[in-house]
Amino acid sequence: MTQKQRDIFACYVLNQRDTLEKDIEQLQSNLRFRKISQIDCLELVIAQERLNTFNDVVRDVNSILKVIKFES
């Protein structure tokens, strides 16, 4: 993987993580300022799990890339 590809991947990770975190903040804000419904709570849980899954996948990809780097 070239340095440019690593930079592009890093930018993707940062932008995607920022988007997922902002989604969570928006859903939390919705819970604060309106009547809470089961759907609102479920949406927040799903958003949190999406962020957790994204972080897990990024960690795995980074581990794989380190292995590949040493094999090259």
N, CA and C of each residue as an Amber inpcrd file, in Angstrom:
protein
   216
   0.8610000  -1.1750000   0.0000000   0.0000000   0.0000000   0.0000000
   0.9000000   1.2280000   0.0000000   0.6270000   2.1410000  -0.9220000
   1.4530000   3.3370000  -1.0190000   1.0580000   4.3440000   0.0600000
   1.9060000   5.3240000   0.2380000   1.6170000   6.3610000   1.2320000
   0.3450000   7.1270000   0.8660000   0.1450000   7.3680000  -0.4250000
  -1.0640000   8.0800000  -0.8580000  -2.3120000   7.2660000  -0.5110000
  -2.2610000   5.9610000  -0.7250000  -3.3960000   5.1050000  -0.3880000
  -3.6500000   5.1060000   1.1220000  -2.5820000   5.1060000   1.8990000
  -2.7310000   5.1630000   3.3560000  -3.3730000   6.4830000   3.7830000
  -2.9640000   7.5720000   3.1420000  -3.5400000   8.8830000   3.4570000
  -5.0320000   8.9320000   3.1130000  -5.3750000   8.3640000   1.9600000
  -6.7800000   8.3310000   1.5500000  -7.5940000   7.4940000   2.5340000
  -7.0520000   6.3550000   2.9370000  -7.7410000   5.5020000   3.9080000
  -7.9140000   6.2420000   5.2350000  -6.8720000   6.9280000   5.6930000
  -6.9510000   7.6720000   6.9530000  -8.0160000   8.7680000   6.8770000
  -8.0840000   9.4640000   5.7580000  -9.1120000  10.5010000   5.5810000
 -10.5080000   9.8900000   5.5870000 -10.6550000   8.7530000   4.9240000
 -11.9520000   8.0630000   4.9170000 -12.3570000   7.6980000   6.3340000
 -11.4310000   7.1240000   7.0930000 -11.7310000   6.7030000   8.4630000
 -12.1480000   7.9050000   9.3060000 -11.3840000   8.9740000   9.2290000
 -11.7070000  10.1610000  10.0260000 -13.0630000  10.7400000   9.6530000
 -13.3360000  10.8520000   8.3590000 -14.6140000  11.4160000   7.9110000
 -15.7870000  10.5280000   8.2890000 -15.6290000   9.2270000   8.1050000
 -16.7230000   8.3050000   8.4280000 -16.9910000   8.2860000   9.9280000
 -15.9230000   8.2520000  10.7300000 -16.0910000   8.2470000  12.1890000
 -16.7770000   9.5420000  12.6440000 -16.3760000  10.6600000  12.0540000
 -16.9840000  11.9460000  12.3940000 -18.4790000  11.9370000  12.0590000
 -18.8240000  11.3980000  10.9100000 -20.2290000  11.3180000  10.5020000
 -21.0360000  10.4520000  11.4640000 -20.4860000   9.3030000  11.8250000
 -21.1880000   8.4040000  12.7430000 -21.3530000   9.0390000  14.1270000
 -20.3290000   9.7310000  14.5900000 -20.4130000  10.4000000  15.8950000
 -21.4340000  11.5340000  15.8720000 -21.5000000  12.2590000  14.7660000
 -22.4910000  13.3330000  14.6540000 -23.9070000  12.7810000  14.6100000
 -24.0760000  11.6310000  13.9760000 -25.3890000  10.9750000  13.9790000
 -25.8220000  10.6600000  15.4070000 -24.8930000  10.1360000  16.1990000
 -25.2010000   9.8150000  17.5910000 -25.5470000  11.0780000  18.3670000
 -24.7750000  12.1280000  18.1730000 -25.0550000  13.3880000  18.8680000
 -26.4450000  13.9140000  18.5090000 -26.8110000  13.8180000  17.2400000
 -28.1270000  14.2920000  16.8110000 -29.2370000  13.4690000  17.4500000
 -29.0620000  12.1690000  17.4850000 -30.0810000  11.3070000  18.0980000
 -30.1850000  11.5530000  19.6070000 -29.0620000  11.7890000  20.2640000
 -29.0900000  12.1130000  21.6910000 -29.8030000  13.4370000  21.9210000
 -29.5590000  14.3810000  21.0410000 -30.2300000  15.6710000  21.1330000
 -31.7430000  15.5050000  20.9660000 -32.1390000  14.6530000  20.0430000
 -33.5670000  14.3930000  19.8380000 -34.2100000  13.8490000  21.1100000
 -33.4800000  12.9980000  21.8100000 -34.0240000  12.4240000  23.0460000
 -34.1670000  13.4730000  24.1410000 -33.2980000  14.4600000  24.1290000
 -33.3460000  15.4930000  25.1660000 -34.5070000  16.4620000  24.9720000
 -34.8460000  16.7480000  23.7300000 -35.7460000  17.8620000  23.4590000
 -37.1280000  17.4740000  22.9580000 -37.4530000  16.2090000  23.0160000
 -38.8110000  15.8190000  22.6440000 -39.2100000  14.5730000  23.4280000
 -40.4580000  14.2340000  23.3080000 -40.9500000  13.0590000  24.0150000
 -40.2300000  11.8210000  23.4740000 -39.7100000  11.0170000  24.3820000
 -38.9150000   9.8530000  24.0020000 -39.8430000   8.7150000  23.5790000
 -39.5260000   8.1300000  22.4430000 -40.2760000   6.9570000  21.9840000
 -39.3250000   5.7610000  21.9100000 -39.9050000   4.6070000  21.7840000
 -39.1040000   3.3920000  21.6540000 -38.2730000   3.4330000  20.3780000
 -38.8200000   4.0040000  19.3480000 -38.1110000   4.1050000  18.0670000
 -36.8720000   4.9750000  18.2210000 -37.0070000   6.1050000  18.9350000
 -35.8570000   6.9790000  19.1600000 -34.7320000   6.2410000  19.8780000
 -35.0980000   5.4820000  20.8850000 -34.1000000   4.7170000  21.6500000
 -33.4460000   3.6660000  20.7730000 -34.2350000   3.0000000  19.9710000
 -33.7120000   1.9730000  19.0770000 -32.7670000   2.5810000  18.0390000
 -33.1380000   3.7200000  17.4830000 -32.2710000   4.3940000  16.5150000
 -30.9230000   4.7580000  17.1410000 -30.9420000   5.2130000  18.3860000
 -29.7070000   5.5650000  19.0700000 -28.8480000   4.3240000  19.2940000
 -29.4410000   3.2480000  19.7160000 -28.6900000   2.0040000  19.9300000
 -28.0660000   1.5260000  18.6170000 -28.8320000   1.5890000  17.5440000
 -28.3190000   1.1680000  16.2410000 -27.1560000   2.0650000  15.8040000
 -27.2800000   3.3540000  15.9940000 -26.2070000   4.2820000  15.6290000
 -24.9410000   3.9990000  16.4400000 -25.1060000   3.7150000  17.7150000
 -23.9510000   3.4000000  18.5550000 -23.2930000   2.1060000  18.1050000
 -24.0970000   1.1290000  17.7390000 -23.5430000  -0.1450000  17.2610000
 -22.8500000   0.0220000  15.9100000 -23.3940000   0.8960000  15.0590000
 -22.7240000   1.1710000  13.7750000 -21.3350000   1.7540000  14.0170000
 -21.2220000   2.6820000  14.9670000 -19.9150000   3.2630000  15.2930000
 -18.9930000   2.2080000  15.8860000 -19.4940000   1.3920000  16.7990000
 -18.6670000   0.3420000  17.3940000 -18.1710000  -0.6430000  16.3300000
 -19.0600000  -1.0360000  15.4270000 -18.6860000  -1.9660000  14.3630000
 -17.6590000  -1.3330000  13.4380000 -17.8610000  -0.0760000  13.0860000
 -16.9020000   0.6280000  12.2310000 -15.5270000   0.6550000  12.8940000
 -15.4770000   0.9730000  14.1830000 -14.1970000   1.0130000  14.8970000
 -13.5370000  -0.3590000  14.9200000 -14.3230000  -1.4030000  15.0960000
 -13.7780000  -2.7700000  15.0850000 -13.1950000  -3.1200000  13.7150000
 -13.9240000  -2.7880000  12.6570000 -13.4610000  -3.0950000  11.3040000
 -12.1820000  -2.3180000  10.9840000 -12.1400000  -1.0540000  11.3580000
 -10.9390000  -0.2470000  11.1020000  -9.7450000  -0.8360000  11.8540000
  -9.9600000  -1.2480000  13.0890000  -8.8760000  -1.8630000  13.8580000
  -8.3790000  -3.1360000  13.1690000  -9.3070000  -3.9470000  12.6630000
  -8.9260000  -5.1750000  11.9600000  -8.1800000  -4.8770000  10.6650000
  -8.6590000  -3.9190000   9.9090000  -7.9920000  -3.5420000   8.6580000
  -6.5830000  -3.0430000   8.9490000  -6.4390000  -2.2300000   9.9720000
  -5.1070000  -1.7450000  10.3270000  -4.1790000  -2.9010000  10.7060000
  -4.6990000  -3.8790000  11.4070000  -3.8940000  -5.0540000  11.7690000
  -3.4760000  -5.8270000  10.5230000  -4.4050000  -6.0180000   9.6080000
  -4.1000000  -6.7360000   8.3660000  -3.0530000  -5.9820000   7.5590000
  -3.2010000  -4.6670000   7.4600000  -2.2480000  -3.8790000   6.6860000
  -0.8490000  -3.9460000   7.2900000  -0.7530000  -4.0170000   8.5950000
   0.5580000  -4.1470000   9.2270000   1.1870000  -5.4910000   8.8800000
   0.3740000  -6.5470000   8.8450000   0.8720000  -7.8670000   8.4820000
   1.3520000  -7.8620000   7.0330000   0.5520000  -7.3120000   6.1580000
   0.9120000  -7.2580000   4.7510000   2.1850000  -6.4440000   4.5540000
   2.3090000  -5.3750000   5.2860000   3.4830000  -4.5070000   5.1740000
   4.7530000  -5.2900000   5.4910000   4.7110000  -6.1310000   6.5240000
   5.8840000  -6.9020000   6.8990000   6.1870000  -8.0140000   5.9020000
   5.1620000  -8.5430000   5.2400000   5.3640000  -9.6230000   4.2790000
   5.9100000  -9.1050000   2.9660000   5.6820000  -7.8500000   2.6440000
   6.0990000  -7.2970000   1.3540000   7.6010000  -7.1110000   1.2800000
